[in-house]
Amino acid sequence: MAEIGHDYEIVVIGGGNMGVALLDGLFRDGIVAAEQVAVVELSAERRQVVAAEFPQVLVSESIPTCRAAVLAVKPPAIAEVAAAAIAAGAQRVLSIAAGITTATLRVACGEGVDVVRSMPNTPAMVGKGVTAICTDARSDPAVLDWAEELLTAVGMVIRVDEEHFDAVTGLTGSGPAYVFAFAEALIAAGAESGLPEEVLEPMVTQLLSGSSALLTAKGNPAGLREAVTSPGGTTAAGLNVFNEQGLRALVANAVTAA
């Protein structure tokens, strides 16, 4: 393990679930060597956990000298942490904190630094996330290539203008919670229909996993829905209830509210 005096390629500030997921993906895909990365985490207990999982990585309470920083902390801490990363030498800063704009990053980082705003979602923790990225006009556009290379370690990366980030947050940022809420509703409906409790969660989990895999393989969600819906059949009856009770409007309102 390198020492604190070392000039690290990347420092991940925040050793929580998202930070650890990113590290795992980066090392798995060979994007960066463990000796080039450091993790900064204030919690002594969490430092022990991260150090045990990544024994070749420096896990520290303070920020070592670095070329770039990934900010994986809570939004209220971003400005202070970004400024500290710049003081440690970072020339590129990537934030994965929800709601933190490039303008906020720019104020914290000052001029001469490239900043990237990103919005990952929780499936990134299993390498299946969707992350939107953007930068500002004062950054080198090539910083998006760098950020995309890092974040593909935890799933799909899309580039969108910052004006669309609220919509991204409501759609894919909050989207996993909608899927999980739908899973809960299916489990509850199965229980009301008399299915044994012990089989409900595995059945619904496989339903969603299998359907997602099919959609990934085939695309065209409308076509897949039509293929399984016989006119006048049981599936059509169920979908009619969704339509009558305004499923699409409900989903649109949820995305807008988020």
Protein Blocks (a to p, Z undefined) as FASTA:
>chain_A
ZZfklccfbdcehjbfklmmmmmmmmmnomacfklpccddfblklmmmmmmmmmmbccdf
bdcddfbdcddbdfklmmmmmmmmmmnopabdcdfbehiafklmmmmnoghiacdddddd
fklmnopaccdddddfkbcfklmmmmmmmmmmnoccddddfklmmmmmmmmmmmmmmmmm
mmmmmmmmmmmnopafklmmmmmmmmmmmmmmmmmmngpmllmmmmmmcghiaklmmmmm
mmmnommmmmmmmmmmZZ
